[in-house]
């Protein structure tokens, strides 16, 4: 099967989230192992002392939170291709320069999709009062086309899964609005299995529009993917299907399903998003040059773009500022690692991954000198440790770092074939570079994910400091160990 870049990225996300599910299901309580003599040799006593200083300083520093506040509140939502995304690129580049980093911008072409009018009303159903319309709360998905300004009116077909859709067939779907009413398992999320619930439902958002369009549907709606119900829709990308697509709130999905079980339900739907010409954007890259091996690179990163409903605090300005904080801490403590620390604010993670694709294209010939890469993209709650994809010998070399992080409860090191939260550094992993995804408590993550509620107030400053400490400690260890991680 010949899969496009978007499909490959979604498969990576799906597989990576499965590993987080298995971890949380087992309720891992993994204490750091006592380092063997070989492991101890990988991290000297002097380096351990420096790691402790980094951790201590990070836990009392507010640099990351101040940067997060500016990105989310002064700049705001940062969809790829938008003016705000460009402003964020300029701001982060300027802040990296103030830290004394060697800054350059990696150019990439990004999709420019803008949201328009979003309204829906039920205009006919069982017990419908004359001239009354029930408002439905919804938002367009990233693959949506426009209904036109006048909207469309059609009957709704409710299905719970792809099998039900297939059973209906073309005769009962053509000309209809299809609602995928697959429910998000809130009990799993509350038990720490939010990723499992997400994987069970996200396919309807991603692939549902195409499946329904192939049977003649005129539009597709999906039940919002979220762990809390506040009549708040959650957006996200979907595979282009050539028809209008949106997400309705769980409450409204239940309403429609209830009415549709009694009699036909008719909706007037207006979605007017536009796909504008592609825009030029950038990954922001800042290097703190290594003192002995400047050609060897350790990456710390998060993605700068966000969806447009909220201000992208937990997804993923938090990851960006953790990476910036890593460089700030080293400069503040006057630490000069042997290898180059590279801070990257990725662009376009939420849609097509243009930033990571471009980085691979431009830097692949130098991946042998990329020693390791870290990314944070699963929120900003308390850190538990790291998901890793690396050799057993490499993981064992990091055992002393687990010991340093044990005091803040961030000592878990979980090997995974496709670690969660590493979408942008996955291309490096595919080329054999050891990668780490920051592991966080995600029980509340899907309450806010891709919604208008993803705002600064959802980030607890002390937890952000813990995340910055975990990232900075790991990054400095990787950059200053006597020998690079074995592959």
VENZI-V360747 format. One record per residue. N is the residue number from 1. RES is the residue in one letter. PHI is phi in whole degrees, 0 to 359 (999 if undefined). Layout:
N_RES_PHI / N_RES_PHI
This chain:
1_X_999 / 2_X_264 / 3_X_266 / 4_X_282 / 5_X_303 / 6_X_294 / 7_X_295 / 8_X_297 / 9_X_296 / 10_X_290 / 11_X_297 / 12_X_300 / 13_X_297 / 14_X_300 / 15_X_295 / 16_X_294 / 17_X_290 / 18_X_299 / 19_X_291 / 20_X_294 / 21_X_302 / 22_X_297 / 23_X_295 / 24_X_291 / 25_X_299 / 26_X_278 / 27_X_50 / 28_X_298 / 29_X_237 / 30_X_258 / 31_X_276 / 32_X_295 / 33_X_285 / 34_X_289 / 35_X_294 / 36_X_287 / 37_X_297 / 38_X_294 / 39_X_294 / 40_X_300 / 41_X_295 / 42_X_289 / 43_X_232 / 44_X_289 / 45_X_298 / 46_X_296 / 47_X_295 / 48_X_301 / 49_X_300 / 50_X_294 / 51_X_296 / 52_X_297 / 53_X_294 / 54_X_298 / 55_X_300 / 56_X_298 / 57_X_293 / 58_X_298 / 59_X_288 / 60_X_239 / 61_X_249 / 62_X_248 / 63_X_302 / 64_X_298 / 65_X_294 / 66_X_297 / 67_X_293 / 68_X_298 / 69_X_299 / 70_X_292 / 71_X_298 / 72_X_271 / 73_X_256 / 74_X_279 / 75_X_263 / 76_X_93 / 77_X_302 / 78_X_227 / 79_X_299 / 80_X_305 / 81_X_90 / 82_X_271 / 83_X_297 / 84_X_294 / 85_X_297 / 86_X_297 / 87_X_297 / 88_X_294 / 89_X_302 / 90_X_297 / 91_X_294 / 92_X_295 / 93_X_300 / 94_X_296 / 95_X_293 / 96_X_294 / 97_X_296 / 98_X_298 / 99_X_281 / 100_X_87 / 101_X_276 / 102_X_277 / 103_X_254 / 104_X_216 / 105_X_248 / 106_X_267 / 107_X_285 / 108_X_210 / 109_X_267 / 110_X_234 / 111_X_295 / 112_X_240 / 113_X_248 / 114_X_236 / 115_X_280 / 116_X_241 / 117_X_293 / 118_X_222 / 119_X_220 / 120_X_205 / 121_X_219 / 122_X_275 / 123_X_251 / 124_X_201 / 125_X_189 / 126_X_299 / 127_X_77 / 128_X_298 / 129_X_280 / 130_X_306 / 131_X_67 / 132_X_262 / 133_X_230 / 134_X_264 / 135_X_287 / 136_X_246 / 137_X_268 / 138_X_206 / 139_X_213 / 140_X_286 / 141_X_267 / 142_X_295 / 143_X_263 / 144_X_288 / 145_X_260 / 146_X_265 / 147_X_280 / 148_X_89 / 149_X_298 / 150_X_277 / 151_X_75 / 152_X_230 / 153_X_235 / 154_X_201 / 155_X_287 / 156_X_254 / 157_X_249 / 158_X_258 / 159_X_228 / 160_X_268 / 161_X_203 / 162_X_294 / 163_X_296 / 164_X_296 / 165_X_299 / 166_X_298 / 167_X_296 / 168_X_299 / 169_X_76 / 170_X_299 / 171_X_299 / 172_X_261 / 173_X_250 / 174_X_305 / 175_X_82 / 176_X_257 / 177_X_266 / 178_X_265 / 179_X_250 / 180_X_274 / 181_X_251 / 182_X_286 / 183_X_274 / 184_X_282 / 185_X_280 / 186_X_291 / 187_X_295 / 188_X_297 / 189_X_299 / 190_X_294 / 191_X_270 / 192_X_93 / 193_X_247 / 194_X_301 / 195_X_295 / 196_X_295 / 197_X_297 / 198_X_297 / 199_X_295 / 200_X_287 / 201_X_242 / 202_X_294 / 203_X_299 / 204_X_289 / 205_X_287 / 206_X_282 / 207_X_250 / 208_X_302 / 209_X_303 / 210_X_295 / 211_X_298 / 212_X_286 / 213_X_298 / 214_X_295 / 215_X_259 / 216_X_96 / 217_X_297 / 218_X_267 / 219_X_195 / 220_X_226 / 221_X_239 / 222_X_235 / 223_X_292 / 224_X_304 / 225_X_265 / 226_X_197 / 227_X_266 / 228_X_231 / 229_X_250 / 230_X_230 / 231_X_51 / 232_X_236 / 233_X_281 / 234_X_245 / 235_X_271 / 236_X_157 / 237_X_272 / 238_X_218 / 239_X_296 / 240_X_304 / 241_X_236 / 242_X_78 / 243_X_225 / 244_X_295 / 245_X_222 / 246_X_209 / 247_X_244 / 248_X_258 / 249_X_292 / 250_X_303 / 251_X_298 / 252_X_286 / 253_X_298 / 254_X_297 / 255_X_302 / 256_X_298 / 257_X_297 / 258_X_297 / 259_X_293 / 260_X_293 / 261_X_288 / 262_X_266 / 263_X_191 / 264_X_304 / 265_X_242 / 266_X_244 / 267_X_235 / 268_X_256 / 269_X_237 / 270_X_231 / 271_X_228 / 272_X_233 / 273_X_291 / 274_X_230 / 275_X_259 / 276_X_273 / 277_X_304 / 278_X_304 / 279_X_246 / 280_X_273 / 281_X_223 / 282_X_209 / 283_X_281 / 284_X_263 / 285_X_236 / 286_X_232 / 287_X_253 / 288_X_258 / 289_X_296 / 290_X_290 / 291_X_279 / 292_X_241 / 293_X_230 / 294_X_297 / 295_X_284 / 296_X_270 / 297_X_235 / 298_X_241 / 299_X_262 / 300_X_237 / 301_X_199 / 302_X_204 / 303_X_254 / 304_X_274 / 305_X_286 / 306_X_212 / 307_X_283 / 308_X_260 / 309_X_286 / 310_X_256 / 311_X_248 / 312_X_63 / 313_X_287 / 314_X_274 / 315_X_222 / 316_X_214 / 317_X_302 / 318_X_301 / 319_X_296 / 320_X_298 / 321_X_287 / 322_X_298 / 323_X_294 / 324_X_297 / 325_X_299 / 326_X_303 / 327_X_294 / 328_X_299 / 329_X_295 / 330_X_295 / 331_X_294 / 332_X_298 / 333_X_271 / 334_X_56 / 335_X_261 / 336_X_237 / 337_X_295 / 338_X_296 / 339_X_255 / 340_X_284 / 341_X_270 / 342_X_247 / 343_X_267 / 344_X_233 / 345_X_257 / 346_X_287 / 347_X_246 / 348_X_76 / 349_X_293 / 350_X_289 / 351_X_242 / 352_X_253 / 353_X_68 / 354_X_299 / 355_X_295 / 356_X_290 / 357_X_298 / 358_X_292 / 359_X_298 / 360_X_299 / 361_X_297 / 362_X_276 / 363_X_242 / 364_X_304 / 365_X_295 / 366_X_252 / 367_X_295 / 368_X_296 / 369_X_264 / 370_X_275 / 371_X_282 / 372_X_192 / 373_X_219 / 374_X_239 / 375_X_221 / 376_X_239 / 377_X_206 / 378_X_226 / 379_X_106 / 380_X_219 / 381_X_283 / 382_X_311 / 383_X_282 / 384_X_252 / 385_X_147 / 386_X_220 / 387_X_275 / 388_X_228 / 389_X_226 / 390_X_197 / 391_X_291 / 392_X_299 / 393_X_296 / 394_X_295 / 395_X_298 / 396_X_296 / 397_X_295 / 398_X_264 / 399_X_305 / 400_X_298 / 401_X_291 / 402_X_303 / 403_X_299 / 404_X_298 / 405_X_276 / 406_X_297 / 407_X_291 / 408_X_251 / 409_X_72 / 410_X_242 / 411_X_259 / 412_X_293 / 413_X_233 / 414_X_244 / 415_X_288 / 416_X_213 / 417_X_295 / 418_X_224 / 419_X_301 / 420_X_297 / 421_X_72 / 422_X_235 / 423_X_307 / 424_X_283 / 425_X_260 / 426_X_303 / 427_X_301 / 428_X_292 / 429_X_300 / 430_X_297 / 431_X_265 / 432_X_96 / 433_X_285 / 434_X_299 / 435_X_232 / 436_X_224 / 437_X_250 / 438_X_296 / 439_X_264 / 440_X_232 / 441_X_290 / 442_X_252 / 443_X_300 / 444_X_257 / 445_X_302 / 446_X_278 / 447_X_290 / 448_X_242 / 449_X_307 / 450_X_60 / 451_X_235 / 452_X_293 / 453_X_274 / 454_X_280 / 455_X_227 / 456_X_304 / 457_X_296 / 458_X_282 / 459_X_262 / 460_X_274 / 461_X_307 / 462_X_295 / 463_X_287 / 464_X_297 / 465_X_296 / 466_X_297 / 467_X_296 / 468_X_297 / 469_X_298 / 470_X_297 / 471_X_295 / 472_X_293 / 473_X_298 / 474_X_295 / 475_X_296 / 476_X_293 / 477_X_301 / 478_X_296 / 479_X_278 / 480_X_240 / 481_X_301 / 482_X_301 / 483_X_239 / 484_X_293 / 485_X_301 / 486_X_290 / 487_X_259
